[in-house]
Amino acid sequence: MTATAAEQDQRGRTVLSGLLTGVGIAAFLDEVVFHQLLQWHHLYDGSTPAAGIVSDGLFHAFGTTALVVGLFLFADVQRRRALVGRRWAGAVVLGWGAFQLYDGLVQHKLLGLHQVRYGVELWPYDLAWNAAAGAGIVVGALLLRRASAPARRASAARRGTGAR
């Protein structure tokens, strides 16, 4: 593996670590805040309360697994001294936003598994949920792009094409 390929592998591991950590954080916050503390909904609200609790348990297991795997990858990248903090942070924010948008569009609207809250006008909640998700995606993508700029300039300098 060439140095460039090794560097690309480490960049990919950093981004994957951040994405999984962001998904895990989003799932954890959703589960704790909206499912347990506020008790606004369960992952699946189309059946009995017991089924809702079981679905929450499965959701919690998924989120915890994503978080643990993401943090193990983070530790591995850090051990290899290949961590770029801004790249990782951008991927975390992007992962959080992507999960929130998936939840808001697919789980809430397309599949109808649950809504953000019941007994209220939904559109303000949906708008806030999806707008926050979109903001997370944009901020995460911008952070990733800024973190990649030095690598793009170095690559262009090695090719002799100059920085852009």
Buried (B, 14 or more C-beta within 10 A) or exposed (E): EEEEEEBBEBBEBBBBBBBBBBBBBBBBBBBEEBBEEEEBBBBBBEEEEEBBEBBBEEBBEBBBBBBEBBBEBBEBBBEEEBBBEBBBBBBBBBBBBBBBBBBBBEBBBEEEBBBBBEEEEBEEBBEEBBEBBBEBBEBBBEBBEEBBEEBEEEBEEEEEEEEE
